[in-house]
Amino acid sequence: MEDLLFDIEDGIATITLNRPDSLNAFSVKMIEDWIKALEEVRDNDDIRVLVLTGTGKAFCAGGDLKTMKNGQGFLNKDGHEEKDFASTGINRKNSLWKHVQRIPLLMEEIDKPTIAAINGDAIGAGLDMTLQCDIRIASEKARFGEGYVKVGLVPGDGGGYYLPRIVGLDRALEMLWTGKIIDSAEAADIGLVTRVVPPENLLDETYDLAGKIARGPQQAIRLMKRTVYQGLKTDLRTSLDQVSSYMGLVTEHPDYQEGLNAIIEKRKPKFK
């Protein structure tokens, strides 16, 4: 069984974490395949939206704790310990940089919309991987937590960066410092997830949204994403200067005229 599944259909790419017997905890093979899949999403213009989900009862339990006991690392593709992670502090740092930390860096390079369909528990690094997505749709059965403190660790994959930006500084620190687990209703209340749906509707609602986005004007959608994320890191004047350049570009794109014509002709647009 593959640790990670990757499919493309109708402009929508799906990454599915596929170690259900281990609650989709990371393996080195999963991370390697995840990185390759994200590079494909970034570089393939036929892909318009990315969906991230998991198989079984959990979304992702984060690192495989059975292999991290006494400083051990992830299991590699041959089922053995990743010795670089287990040996010294600098090797553990470099192992994170080579493997897990490449995922948030690649996610930042992807201009296309990304949606997490959270089918079950998202804990530790599993939660942090959902935070890297633009939109999070959660099953009513999903639970969320930053469990690092329970084993004396710090979030090594961007959790300390994303979480306060999404839920606020105080709520982020409470979750990080206590490791408490919250249900999907509380996650929605604090803005951790975009919406909560019955488990049987999770994928239908996710792909319905993904399809609507995939049928939209792609250049405008990708530049909107750049505007929003870069706007979080800059001042108003710089953001307005940037978006005026984007406006000049998109008004020369065929999608702009198609959108105008569709409104005038009272029909649905057919964007490229």
Secondary structure by P-SEA (a helix, b strand, c coil): cccbbbbbcccbbbbbbccccccccccaaaaaaaaaaaaaaaccccccbbbbbcccccccccccccccccccccccccccccccccccaaaaaaaaaacaaaaaaaaaacccbbbbbccccccaaaaaaaaaccbbbbcccbbbbbccccccccccccccccccccccaaaaaaaaaccccccaaaaaaaccccccccccaaaaaaaaaaaaaaacaaaaaaaaaaaaaaaacccaaaaaaaaaaaaaaaaacaaaaaaaaaaaaccccccc
